[in-house]
Amino acid sequence: MVWNYTELVKKHFFEPKNVGEIENPDGKGDVGSIACGDALSLTIKVDKDTDTVVEAKFKTFGCGSAIASSSMLTEMIKGKTLDDALKITNQDIADKLGGLPPEKMHCSVMGREALEAAIGNYRGETIKHEDEDEGRVICNCFGITEGKIRRVIKEDALTTVEDITNYTKAGGACGACVGQIEDILDEMLEEKKEVQKKSEKDISKKKPLTNLQRITLIQEIIDNEIRPELEKDSGGIDLIDIDGLTVAIRMIGQCAGCMAANFTSAWIQDKLREVVDEKIVVKVVEEY
């Protein structure tokens, strides 16, 4: 099969950045296995004073997508604090490369897992998904466990067996485990539907709020939940006005003029709709 690779993927495959292994690294993450066809070792150096990645190198055994994803990942994390580096998702890696063929998304997943492992190694922490990925092996060809399949379905909102194969390789060889994968997927999708139904019922049971109650609740959510989250990244918001179901806010700090401001305001609107009223509209104003 001929894969439709972007020019960036080709560039990072033919001219990969940061290949090798750092001598005496501060953190090291090893994921995958040569026996299963893909393996990645990521090493990092950390500035202890700023908690920033100052150097990153990789060694990988895998296809062009694995090499390109690993190369791009090392470029993305250099200069970032460890907390900011951990915010990078496998989709971010793929997007930075201009996209990956769906069948190769497992390469970006491997990069994300190696990053978590390297930072966890530096911090002396146990990576949460390492425990989640334990359990019975579903795909014997690639050693993929039920725990990993469930985690990836949840993290990446997967809805088909083909998606699961693309992100984990499970079911991509002999196909003997496809039936078990379908059972896991059906169970998780049904659980998701039940949660959504319960949420919808809970919303429908809510008593209408008075104007005063609505204003008070909006202020509480902004003060206790939204503003603290934004302040973690040196951002923030000012609550300008509440007119019925329209909430006017102004972005401040790092949130002001941020390229992700639209996503931030959408997140604020979703949060208020979830707790207060599903018809709330958040409006961002520049001055008042």
N, C-alpha and C positions, 0 to 999 in steps of 0.2 A: 504494500500500500504506500502511495506517495502522500506525505503529509503536507498540508498547506501552511508552511511556516512564514512568519512575518520577517521582514528584513532585520529587525532587532534580534529576534531569536537566532537567525543565521549568524549575525555578527558576534553574539555572545557564545555561540557554539564554536565558530572558527577562530575567534580571538577572545577567549574567555578571560575575565579579570580575576585577579587574586587567587590563582591556582596554587595549591601547595598546603603546607601545614605550618602554623606558627610554632616556633620553638618555645617551650615552656609557656603555653597559653594560659590565660586566666580562666577560660571556660572552653569546654569541648562537648560537642553533641554528635553522637553517632546514631544514625537511623537506617532502617532497611537492612538488607543482607545481600551479599553477592549471590548466594544460592537462590534468592528470589528474583534476581535480575536487576535490582536497583539498590544502591547503597550510597550514603552521603555522610561525610565527616566534615563538620564545621568547627573551626577554632577561632577564638576571639581574644583580643587584648582590650582591657578596660582601663580607662583613666579613673583611678580610685577617688580622686577629688571631685570629679564631675559626674561619675557614674555613666561615662560615655564610651561607646565603642570607638576605639581609635584605629583598630586594624581587624580585618576579617579575612580568612582564607578557607578554601574548601578543596576537598578531594572527593571525587564521585566516580562511581561505576554505574553507567547507565547510558541512555540514549541522548540524542542531541538536546531534547527538551530538558532533561535532567541537568545537563551541563549548563545550558543557557539559564535555567531557573536558579541554579546555585550561584552562577556568576552574577546575575542581576541582584540576587539577595544580598550578596556581600557588598555590592555597591550601595544598596538601599540603606543598609544598617550603619555604615561608617559615618561617624559624626553624630549619631543619634544617641540619646540616653537609652538605657536599657528598657525603661518603661515605654518610651516611644517606639523602640524597636519591636517590643512585644505587641504593639497595636497593628503591626503589619500582618495582613491575612494572606492566605494562599491566593485569593482572588487579586489582591493588590500586586503580588508578584507577577501573575499572569497578565494583568492589565498593563503593568509597566513594560512588559515585553511586547505590547501591542496585541496580546491575546495568544492563547495556546489552543491547539486542536482539542476538542472535548476529550478525546481518548488519551490525552497527555496531561490532564489536570492533576493526576496523582504525583507528577513531578513537582508541581508547586506546593502540594500538600506535604511532600517529603521535606522541602526546604523550610516550610513553616515549623514542622516538627523538630528539625535539627536546630533551628534558632531557639525554640523553647528549651530544648535539652541543653544547649550550650549555656544559656543564661541561667538555667536551673543549676547546672553544674558549678558555675561561678558563685552563685548565691547559696549553694549547699541545700537546695530545695528539691523535693520530690515533685516531678511534673504531674499535675493532676491527671492528664489523659493516660499516663503510664499505668495508673491503677484502673482507669476505665477500660483500657484496652485488654485487660486480662480476661480470661474465660476460655471457653471451648473454641477451638479452631474451626472455622467454617470453610475457608478456602485452603485446602492442604497444598495446593500448587504454589501459593505465595505466602502461606503462613498467616493469613488474615483472620483475626479473632472476631467473635460476635461483638465484643465490646467496642472494637475499633469501627466496625460497620455501623453500630448504633450511634457512636459519637459523630462520625462524619455525616451521617444522614441528618442528625440534629444541627450540627454546626453549619452545614452548607445547604440546608433545606432541600435535600435531594428527594425526588419523587418517583424515579424509575430505577429498575435494576441496571439499566445501561449507565445511568448517572453514577451509581455505586461502583460499577466496574471502572469507569473513567477516573474516579477519585481514589480508588483503593487497589485496583487491579483484581479484586475478588471476582471470581467467575469468568475471568478473561482467558483462561487456558482450556482445561478439559471441559468446563461447564457443569461438572457434577454437582456443584454447590448452588447452582442458580435457584433451585426450588427452595432451599433454606433461606437464601437471600430474599426471595419474594415473600416468604412467611414473615421474616423480620420487618421488612418494609411495610407490608400490609398491617402488621400489628402496630407499628409506630404511627402510620398515617391515621389509623382508626383512633388511636389514643389522642392524636392531635385534634381530630374532629370532635371528640368528646370534650376536650378542654375548651375548644372554641364554642361549642354549644353551651357549656356551663357558663362561660364568660358572657355570652349573649343573654342567657337567662338572668344572670346577676345584674346585667345592665338594665334589662327590662323591668326588674323588680325595684330599681332605685326610685325613691320618692323624689318628686320635683323639688328643686332647691329654690328658696326665695332669692331675690337679688343680693341681699346682704350675705346669705349663706354662701352663694356662689363666689362673691368677691373675696370673702374670708378664706374659702377653700383654695382659690387660685393663689392668693398671697402666701398661704401656708406651703403649698406645693413648690412655688418658686423659691421661697426662703429656705425650705428644709431639704428639698431634693434636687431641684434644677440648678440653682446658683452654686451650691457646693461642688457639683460635678464640673461645672464650667471653670470654677476657680482652681481646680486641680491643674488645669492647663493655662493658668494666668489669664483666663477670660472672665466674662460675667455679663449680666444684663441688668438694665433698669426697667422696672415696671412703670410704664408711662400712664396708661389709662385702661379702664375696663368699661366697655360700653355694651351692655347686654352680653352677647356671646362673642364679641370682638375684643381681643386682648392686644393692646399696643405695647411693644417693647422696644428698647434700644440696646444694641450690642455694644459692649464696652471691653476694654482691655484687649487681649489677643483676639477676641471674637470680632472686634470691629474691623471691617474690611477683610476678614479672613475668607479665603477661597471656598471654605466649607460652610460659610454662614447660612446658606440655603438649607443644608442638611441639618445644621444646628436648630434653626427655627422650625424645621419640619419635625425634628425630634421633640422639641418643646410642645408643639401643637399636639402631637400624638400622645404625649404624657398627660396633657390637660384634658384631652378628649377621653382618655382611658379612665381618668378618675372623676372628672367633673361633668362634662357633657360632650357627647360625640359630635355636636355641631359647632363646637368652639373653633374660631378662626384666629390664628396668631398673625399679627401684622407688625412688620419691622419698620420702624421710622428712624430717620437719620438725626432729626433735631426736634425739639419741643420747647 
